[in-house]
Amino acid sequence: MFTAIAGAVESGIIYAIMALGVYLSFRILDFPDLTVDGSFVAGAAVAATLIVSGINPFVATCVALVVGFAAGCITGLLHTVGKINALLSGILMMIALYSINLRIMGRSNVPLLNEKTVFTTIQEWGTSLGLDPATSKMWSILLAMAILTLVFKFFTDWFLQTEIGLAIRATGDNSRMIRSLSANTNLLIVLGLGLSNGMVAFSGALIAQYGSFADVGMGIGMIIIGLASVIIGEAVFGTKTIARTTLAVIGGSIIYRIVVSLALRAQFLETGDVKLITASIVILALVMPQIVRHQKEKKRKAQKRLERAQLVGVPTSGKGESDVAVKSDL
């Protein structure tokens, strides 16, 4: 059980970088970007191909980020310059990336079992510090990925407080208003989508090295996983400030992975049920806040009705005219 949860936390932290990218596009820009499913694989494909070719894994991972940034910018250009619907532009780029990723890898799957990756390097560093291989594999990787994810979190916090970041936030809230202030909303959308997909591709590159393979189908449903992390995090931790929201997204990603890991331990569920579990988690994350809000509103109205009844001195339970009159006043 402990090993399963530890693995879920590790993968959740890595996927959190992808979730931060989804947060940028869906929450900040209010752009339904489905490029994520393709850019995630693009990052994995580029990193895996470069590593197999002998390139340093850290350099390969950074190149994956640049490729993801380019993919996001193209989606933005399709929408802003090509005047294509936001949803459709993401779908078109996602479809195009499927073929591009196959071209990059040369085949549908690239194994990394015997290759030097970011994680094998980190494990070697941990071992050189005196840790045994098993401890080094768990704790050194967990610590390194936590630091890396926090770097992306603090960068996001800082960027969204800059002049450009504030303009991007304003574009997502009210593009007409920010356009009236002579801001180039088209450029802001392209930049925002580029940063979003850059993070997604970077996460994809790390996941490929974490799982020791890159597969052309590994990005299917990735947008749902990202949204699940964002929604769960916002529901559990709140969204009062940008810093709190980005931290909530990371927490949501970890919680999601733990829930999936524990759910798969149930005897009646199989590995192929992951997508069903994901859909169920998203549905619950969307429906539960609505139910809670409805119950709070119901209690508020009941309390208001009680206070009004006490004020006028009439009963609040029953079907009498006085009770009806109190309700009509509300």
N, C-alpha and C positions, 0 to 999 in steps of 0.2 A: 504493500500500500504506500509506504513512504517513498519508495523508488518511483512509483507511478506518479505521485503528486509532485515529487522533485522534478521529474521529466516534464510534467505539465507546466510547472512554473518556468522552467528553462525555455520551452517552446513558446509559452505565453509572452515572455519578455521579448523574444525575438519578433514574434508576430505583432507586438505592440508598436514597433516602428511602422509596420504596414498600416495598423489602425490609426496612427497619427496622420499618415498620409490621407486615409479615407476621411478623417475628421476635417482636414484642410479643405477637401473638395466638397464634401456633403454638408458640413456644418458652417464653415467659414464662407465658402464661395456659393453655397446653395446650388451646387452643380452635380447632377446625378451622373457621375463619371464611371462608366462601366469599363473603361480602359484598364482598370485595376487587374481584372482577370488575365489580361494579356501582358501588362507591364511586369507583373509579379514573375511570370514565367520568363520574360525577357531578361530580367535580372539574373535569374537562376541559370538560364541558357548561356548568357555571356560569361558569367563567372566560371561555370563548369568548363566551358570550351577553352577559356584562357588558362585555367589551372591545368587541364589536361595537356595543353600546349607548352607548359613549363613556366608560365608567368606566375610571379609572386601572388599568392592568394589575396593579400591585402590590396595590391594594385588591381587585381581582377575584380574585387568587390567594389572598389571605387569606380571602376569603369562601368560596372553594372548600374551604379547610381546615375552616371551621366547618360547612359542609354535610356533609362527610365525617364529621366528629365526630358530628353528629346521626344520620347513617345507622348508624354503629357503635353508638351508644347504643340505637337502636331494635332492632337485632339482639340486643343484650344484654338488653333488656326482654322481647323475645319468648322468650328462653331462661329468664330468671330469674323474671319475673312470669307469663308465659304458660305456663311449664313445657314449652316445646317443645324437642325434641332440639337440641343445639348445631349439628350439621351441617345439620339441616332448617331451623333458624331463619336460618342464613346463606344457604341456597338460596332461601328465601322472600323474604328482603330483596333478594337479587340479582335475582330475577325482577321484583319490584316496582320496583326502580330502573331497569330497562330502560324501562318505560313512563314513569316519572317523568323520566328523562333525555330521552326524546323530547318530552315536554311542555315541558321547560326550553328545549331547542334549537328546537322548532317544526318541525324537519325532521331527517333522519338525519345530516346533515353541515353543519358551520358552518366555512367557510374564514376564515383570518386572514391571508391573503397581503398585504393592503394595510393592515393594522391595526398600531397601535403596541403592541408586546408587551414583556414583561420583557426579552427577548433583544435586541430592536432598541434598547431604551433602554440596555442595558449596552454594546452595540456602539457607540452614539453616545458614551457616556462614554469608551470606549477611544479612539475617533477624536479626541475633544477633547483627549486627553493626548498626541497626536502620532503615534499608531499608524496605519498604513495600514489601509484597510477590511478586507482579507483577514486580516491579522494580528490586528486588533481582534476580528473575528468569531470567530476560533479561541481565542486566548489569553485575552482578557478574559472571554469567556463561560465558558471552562474554569475559570479562576481563581475567578470569582464563584460558579459552581455548586459548586466544591470547598469554598469557605468556607461556603456555605449548608448543604451536606450535613454538614459537620463540626459546624455549629451544632446540627443535629438529632441528630447522634451524641452530642455532649457533653450535650445536654438529656436524651437517653435515659439516658446513664450517670448523670447527676445524679439524675434522677427515680427510677430504680430503686434508688438508695441512700437515698432519703427514707423516712420511716415508711410512707407510703401505698404507695410503690413496693415496699418490702420485703413489705408485706401482700399486694400483687398477686402477687409472686413466690411467696409462701407459698401463696396461693390456687391457683396453677397446680400447685404441688408436692403439696399435701395440703389440700384445701378443708375436710375434716372437722376437721383439727387447728386450722386458723386460725379456724374457726367456733366451736370449743370455747373460744377465747380472746375470745369476744364480738365478733369482727370481722364486719362486714356484707359477706359475700362477694358478695352480689347486686350491691351498689353498686360493689364493686371490679371485678367482671366487666364491668359496664356502662361504668365509667370506662376500663378497659383497652381494651375494644373501640372506644370512642370515640376514644381517642388513636391507636390503630392505624389506623383508617379515616380519621382526620384527616390522618395522614401520607400515606396512600395517595392520598387525594383531592388533596392538595397536589402530590404527584408527578404525578398525572394532569393537573392544571392547567398545570404546567411543560412536560410532554411535548406537550400540545396547542399551546402557544405555540412550542415548539421545532420541531415539525413543521408549524406554521402551519395546523392544522385540528383540529377535534374531531369525532369520528365515534362513532355509537352502538355500533358493534361493536369499538371499539379496546380494550375491556377483556377480550375473550375470551381465556382462558388466562392472564390476568395473575397469578392465584394460583400457577400452576405456575412462572412466571418468578421470582416472589418466593421460592418455596420453593427453586428451583434456586440462586438467589443465596445463600440462607442455608446450604444444604447444602454447596455448593462452598466457600464461605468458611470454614465450620467444619472441613471436611476439610483445607483447605490451611493455614489459619492457626491453628487450635486454638480452644479455648473455656475456657481456664483462668480468666479473669476476665470480668466484664461488659464492661469497656472493650475488652478484646481481642476479645471476641465481636462487639461492634457494629462494630469496625474490620474484623473478618473479613467481616461481612455486606457492608460497602461494597466490600471487595476482591473478594468473590465476585460481586457485581453487575457490577463492571468486567470481571472475567475472563469471566463468562458472555457479556457483550456482545462482547468481543473474539473469543471462540471462535465465536459465531454469525456475526460479520462475516467471519471468515476462512473458515468453512465455506461460506458463500454464494458465495465466490469460486471454489469448485470448479465445474468445468464441468457435472458431472452433477447438480448441485443447483440448484433454482430458488427464487425468493422465496416461493412457496407452501409450501416445505418447512420454513419456520421452526418451525412447531409440532412437526414430526417431529424436527427438530434439538433443540428444547427438551426433548422427552420423552426422547430418547436421552441428552442431557447429564444429566438428572435420574437416569435409570436407572444410568448409569455412576457418578454421584456417590454413589448409594445402595449399589451393588453392590461397588465397588472397596474401600471401607473394610472391608466384611465379608470380602472375599478376603484383604486384607492382615492382618486380625486372625486369620483362620483359619491363615494361613501362620506368623504369629508364635507362635500357640498350638501348632502342629505342631512348630516348632523348639524351643519350650520343653519340650515333652514328650520330644522326642528327646534334648535335652541332659540332662534329668532322668534318663532311662533310661540314658544313657551314664555319668553320675555314679554311679548306683546300681550299675551293672554293675562299674565300677572299684572300688567300695567292697567288693563281695562277691567280686570276682575271677572273673567269668564273662564269656563272650563275649556281645556284643549283636547280632551279625549271624548269621543262621542260624535253624534251626528246632529247636534242641536244647531239652531240658527246662530247662536253666539259664536260657536266654533267655526262655522262657515264664514261668518263675518270677519273673524280674525284672519282666516286663511285668505280671504279676498283682499284684505288690506295689504298682505304680503305680496 
